[in-house]
């Protein structure tokens, strides 16, 4: 038999303190954590936990434009010689990662690469 909660007062929504949110978000970031399990233990709707996580990520990395630096291929530092890459490349630097994309790369590869860097 399932559990039922009866709300008798005027308050219809539960209020979660910042400490509770932080505790739950920390629990979902632990290795091997399953969001649905953490939400069930905390008696929180799973979609609300996803919403909190999305809001927290937005605070850490606000949406906006990335700085673009146009650099000559010959002067760019790379582990492979410039002739292996081709005459035109896109260099994407994010945090500690650097990705070089050649001008003949298929659009699907470029899209997948940029999505992988974003997450």
C-alpha positions in Angstrom: 0.0 0.0 0.0 1.3 3.5 -0.9 1.9 6.4 1.4 -0.6 9.3 1.5 0.0 12.7 2.9 -3.0 14.7 4.1 -2.6 18.5 4.0 -5.1 20.1 6.4 -3.9 23.7 6.7 -3.6 26.5 4.2 0.0 25.7 3.3 -0.1 23.6 0.1 3.6 23.6 -0.8 6.5 22.3 1.2 9.3 24.8 1.8 12.9 23.5 1.5 15.6 25.4 3.3 18.9 26.2 1.6 20.6 23.7 3.9 18.2 20.9 2.9 18.7 21.7 -0.8 22.5 21.8 -0.4 22.5 18.5 1.5 20.4 16.8 -1.2 22.5 18.3 -4.0 25.6 17.1 -2.3 24.1 13.6 -1.9 23.4 13.3 -5.7 26.9 14.3 -6.5 28.4 11.4 -4.6 29.9 8.7 -6.7 27.3 6.1 -7.6 24.4 8.1 -6.4 21.1 7.7 -8.2 19.0 10.9 -8.2 15.7 9.0 -7.8 17.0 7.1 -4.8 18.3 10.3 -3.1 15.0 12.1 -3.8 13.0 9.2 -2.4 15.0 9.1 0.8 14.6 12.8 1.3 10.9 12.7 0.4 11.4 15.1 -2.5 9.9 14.9 -6.0 12.7 13.8 -8.4 11.9 16.5 -10.9 12.4 19.1 -8.1 15.9 17.8 -7.5 16.7 18.0 -11.2 15.4 21.6 -11.1 17.6 22.5 -8.1 20.6 20.9 -9.9 19.9 22.9 -13.0 19.6 26.2 -11.0 22.8 25.4 -9.1 24.7 24.8 -12.4 23.4 28.0 -13.8 24.7 29.9 -10.8 28.1 28.4 -11.2 28.3 28.7 -15.0 25.9 31.5 -16.1 25.0 31.3 -19.7 26.7 33.8 -21.9 29.3 34.1 -24.6 32.7 32.4 -24.6 35.8 34.5 -25.4 37.1 33.8 -28.9 40.7 34.1 -29.8 41.7 33.9 -33.5 45.2 32.6 -33.8 47.4 31.8 -36.7 47.7 28.0 -37.2 51.5 28.2 -37.5 51.8 29.9 -34.2 49.4 27.6 -32.3 51.1 25.2 -29.9 50.1 21.6 -30.6 51.4 18.1 -30.2 50.9 17.4 -33.9 52.4 19.3 -36.8 50.1 21.9 -38.5 50.2 20.0 -41.8 48.4 17.0 -40.2 45.5 19.2 -39.0 45.0 21.1 -42.2 45.0 24.8 -43.2 42.0 25.9 -41.2 41.1 24.7 -37.7 38.7 25.6 -34.9 40.4 25.6 -31.5 38.2 25.4 -28.5 39.7 25.9 -25.0 37.6 25.3 -22.0 39.0 25.0 -18.5 41.8 22.5 -18.9 40.7 21.1 -22.2 41.7 22.1 -25.7 40.1 20.7 -28.8 41.2 21.3 -32.4 38.7 20.7 -35.1 39.8 20.6 -38.8 37.9 22.4 -41.5 36.8 19.1 -43.1 35.3 17.6 -39.9 31.7 16.5 -40.4 29.0 18.7 -38.7 27.9 15.7 -36.5 31.4 15.3 -35.1 31.7 19.1 -34.4 28.3 19.0 -32.7 29.1 16.0 -30.6 32.5 17.4 -29.6 31.0 20.8 -28.4 28.2 19.0 -26.5 30.8 16.8 -24.7 32.8 19.9 -23.8 29.7 21.7 -22.5 28.8 18.9 -20.0 
